[in-house]
Amino acid sequence: MPKTAHVVNAMLHPWEEPPISEGVGAGAIFFAGCNLKCVFCQNYEISQPKPRRGTPLSVPQLVELFWRLERQGACCIDLVSPTLYLMTLRDALREAKKQHFPLPFVWNTNAYENPAGLELLEGLVDVYLPDFKYVDNYLAEKYSDAPNYYGIATAAILEMQRQVGRFTGSGVTAHGLLIRHLVLPGCRNDSMKVLDWIHRNIPGSTISIMRQYVPMYRAGEFPEINRRITSCESDSVCKHWLDLGERCGYVQEQGCADCGYTPDFTRAFKDYCPVHWKDGDDSLDIQIPKDPPGISYTVPGAPRMDTTPYTTAAQTPAAPAAEPAVPYTWGTEGNPYGWSTPSPAAPLPAEAGYDGTYGVAF
């Protein structure tokens, strides 16, 4: 039986971090299934159901998909939730490299990976994009059913660092380790511990602090996370990274916590899935939505987002003279997708009512 990987969606994705979504965006390929069971998962329609959804693609079909996305203008190939298909994707990446595929491959993962498995990807993956979720294993088991998440994820991230080193470049030249962290409601202390570990073990890393948390899936069963995060929570995490002396990273604006950025996976897959095979032949037809010139791309089936609330580089206050002229590598001018630079000197919101552990006390 040939190796396959279940692909649910393939699209030009402009909402990843700026250096991996230049131009029309990353060539994102969403895979079905996940080795975590996050109760707040934004992609739960495709990550949790059994049997797995999507179209099973063989190694040659995956390679053809890479090339189709490249011809559509993608700046990289963004493999979203690839862990369950590591062996199949290893073979697909090998074949693509033999064909001198010109774009970098991004391994977009939850970091709950076996380092021995990652070793099989050495020389094939150009950018590792792990979401380092927790230090506290209690939180990891409670919200993601992930025993020993901290030990497994940190070992995996160190292996990623060994392979590709620190993050450099952008677009087709992107290479290295870019560590994400999603700030959860009431968990800012754990977020700071995540940043502490990165600072101690891989100082000078480029990180991405995500404020996009929206209570979805089973989050309503857990009252403490059944809300968006506060400005106090997210800003204090950003300030902690600065206080550690670090200066490389990205942060999302608070307005990014909107489910409109999540693909609509609830639609009928035979109609929605942009990847399908024509009857009678092996040619691949990828349906990638196109917007009129000057209009931002949007997720197919999702409401178009008004980007005006999000800070652009032109609106970002300049850093004080005591700071370097560009204290962060925050992206490109005019980027409307919610990524921007907070001024390091900007005061944090008043913390009246903050209980120091679980967020804002109401």
N, C-alpha and C positions, 0 to 999 in steps of 0.2 A: 504493500500500500504506500503510495507516494506521500511524502511529507507535505502538510498543508498548514496554513494559518488562516483563521477566520477573520476576515476583514469586514467591518461594519460600515465604514465610511472612509473616503479619501477626498481631501479638499485642500484648497489654498487657505491657509489659516493665518490671518494677520495679527492675531492677538497673543502670540507667544512673546517672550522677551525680545526687545528690539534687535539684538544682534543675530537672532535666528529667525526673524520674520521680516527681513528687509524686502522692499519692493512689494510684490503682490502677496508675500507671506511664505510661510513654511509649507512644504508639501506634507501635510499631516495625514497619517494613516492610522485610523482607530481600530484596534483589535478587540475582539470579544473576549470576555472573561477577565478575571483578576485573581491574584493570590491573596488579596486582602478582602475584608468584608466591612469596609468603612460604613458606619451607619449614616454618615452625612454625604455619601458619594454623589457627586453631581452627574456622573455618567452611569447611574445605577441601572438604567434600562438595558445597557449592554454589558456591564461588568458583572452583574449578579445572576441573571437568568440561566437556567439549565433546561434543556440543552442549549449550547451556545448559539447565539444568533450570528448573522452575517454570512458572507460568501467564502467558502474554503478555497484559498488560492494556493497553487503549487509554487515551487521555487521559480520556474520560468515565468509564471504569471506575475509573481511579486516583482521580479526584475523588470518586466514590461511595465508594470504599474509605476515603478521608480522613474523609468524613462518618460512615460506619459506626463507625470507631474513635472519633470524637468523641462519638457517642451512647453508646458503651460506657464513657465516662468518662476517656479519655486526656487527659493534660495538654499534649501536644504531638504532632506527627507527626515521628517519628524515621526519616529515610530512610537506611538502612544500606547502604553500598557503592553509592552512586547514580551514580558517575562515568560509567559506560558508557552511561547513559541520560539524559545531561544535557539534550538537546534535548527529549525526550519529557517529562521532569519539568518543564522550564521551562514548557512549554505547560500541563501539569497544574496547576502552582502558579499560573500566570496565571489560569486558569479558576476555581480555588478562591478566589483573591483577589476576582475579580469577583462571586463568590457570597457574599462577606463571611464567608469561613471564619474562625472565631474563634480558632483555636489557632496557636501559632508552629510554623514548619517548621524542622527541624534537619537540616543537611547533614552527615551522619556519614561522614567520608571518611578515606582514608589520606594525604591531603595531596599525592599525586602527581598534581597537577592543572595544567591549562593556565590561566594567569591570564586569557587572552582568553576562555576558556569560562566562567570564573567571572563575568566582567563581565556575561554574559547573565543571570545570576541576581540581579543587583542589584535590591533592592527586593522580592524574592520570598522569599529565605531570611532567617529571623530569627536563627537561631543557627548559627554554623559550629562544628563539632566535629571538627577535624583531629587525627589521630594522627601527631604529628611523630616519626618513627621513628629517624632516623639523622642525624648530621653526617658521619660517615666513609663516603664513597662506596664504599670497599672492602667494608664490612659490608653496605651496601645492595645491591650487586651480588651478593655471595656468598649472602645469605639471602633477598633479595626480587627478584632479577633486575631491579634498578631503576637503570639508568645515570643518573648525575648527579642522584641523588635529592635531595641537599642543596640544589643550586641551584634545582631545580624546586619542591621543597616550600617553601622559604623565600620564593620569589617568590609562590607561591600563598597562603601564610599572610599575607603583607603585603597582598595584594589583599583577602583576607577581612577583615582588620583595617580596611582603608580603607572597606569597605562597612558594617560593623556596629559597629565600635568595641569597647571593652572590655565584658566580660560584666556584665550587671546582671539583677536580677529573678529570678523562679523560677516554675515552672509555666507558666500561661498568659501571664505577663508576662516570661518569659525572653527575653533579647535580647543578642546580642554574640558575641564570640569566646571559646571555651573550648578550650584546647589540651591534648590528651592526650599522654602519653608512656608507652609500655610498656617497663619495665625488662627487659632480656634478660640471661641468665646470662653472666657474664664481660665485660659491656659497660658497667660503671658509669662508666668514664671518658667514653665516648661519651654516656651519659645526662647527665652533668654538662655536656658541651659543648652539648647540646640546650638545657639550662636557661640556660647562659651566653648563647646566641644570643637566646633569648626575653627575657632580662633586658636585654641591650644594645639590642635593636631594638624591643621592645614592653614596656617596664617597666610594672609594675603589672598585668600580665596575670593572669587566673585560669587555673590549670593543674590537670590531673588526673594524678597519678602512679599508674600501674597496676602492681600486683604480681601480676596474675592469670596470668602466664605459666605454661603447662603444656606440656611437650614433646609435640607432636602432629604428625600428618601425616608429613613427612619429617625431622623433627628428629633421629631416630635415626641418620641418615646423617652427622650433625655432632656428634661426641662432646662438644665444648665447650659446646653448648647443649642437650644431651640430659639436662637436669636442671631442677628448679625453682630459682628464685633464692634466695639466702640472705638472712637478716635483715640481715647486715652490708652486703650490696650495696644492698638497697632502702632501709635506714635512712640510709646514707651519701648516697644521692641526695636523700632528703628533707631531710637536714641541709644539703646544699649549697644548696638553694633558700632555706632560712632564712638561711644565711650570706651570700647575695647581698642580703639585706635585703628579700626578698619575703615577703608575708604572705597572699596570696590563692590558695587552691587546695584540692584534695581529694587524699586518699591512701587506697588500699585497705589493709585489714588483710591480713597474710600468708596467713590462712586462705582468702582468695578464690582461691588457685591450685588450683582444683578443676574438673575437666571436667564436673561436675554442673551448672554454670551454662551450659553450651553446649547449645543446642537439638539434639535428636537428628534430624539431617538424613538419617540413613541409612535411616530407615523408608521404606516405599513412599510415594511422593509423592501418589498418588491418595488414600491414606488419611490421610496426615499433614498435607498442605498445608491450612491453614485457609481459604484463599481459593479458591473455585471458583464456577463459573457453573452455574445450574440449566438443565437442558435445556428448550429451547423459549421462553425469555425472557431478558431482559437484567438480571434482578435479581441482586444480589450477596449471597451468603450467607457471612458471616464467622463461623467457629466460634472463639470466644474462651473459653478455659477459665476457670471460676469456682471459687474456693476457698470453704470455709465461712467465716463471719465470724470474725475474729481469727486466721486462719491465713494465713501469707505465701503469695504467689503463687509458682508454680514453673513451670519450663519444661515444656510438655507432653511426656510420654514420658521425662522425665529423673527420676532419683531425687529425692525431696524432701530438701532440705538441712536439716540441723540448724543453726539459726542461733546456738545458744548460745555457740560459741567466739568470735563476732565482737563486738567492743567496741561498745557503744551510747554515745550521748552521756552518759547517766547514769553510765556506768562510766568515762568518760574523765577522767583526772586534770586538775584545773584548772591553768591556766597560772600560772607564778610571778607575784608582784606586779609585778615589773619589766616584764612583758609586758602588752600591751593585754588587756582582759578577754576578748575573743574574737579571738585572733590570726589565725584563719582563718574563712572562710565555709564550714564543713564540712558543713552539712546540718542535718537536723531531729532532734529528740529521739526516741529510740526506733527510729531507722532500723536494721533488722536486716541489711541487705544487704552488710555488709562495709566501709562507708565510715565512717571515724572520724578523730578528731584526735589525732595524736601530740603529747605534751607537748614544746614546743621545748627544754625544759631536760633532757629525759630523756637519760641517757647512752647512747651507741651501744654495741653489743656489742663485746667485746674483739676486736681485729683481728689477733690472733696467727695467723700462717700466711697472711695476706693478701699476695698478691704485687704489689699495686698496679696491676695491669693486667687480669688475666684472672679475677679473683674469688678464691675461697678455694682455696688449694693443698692438695690431698689427698695 
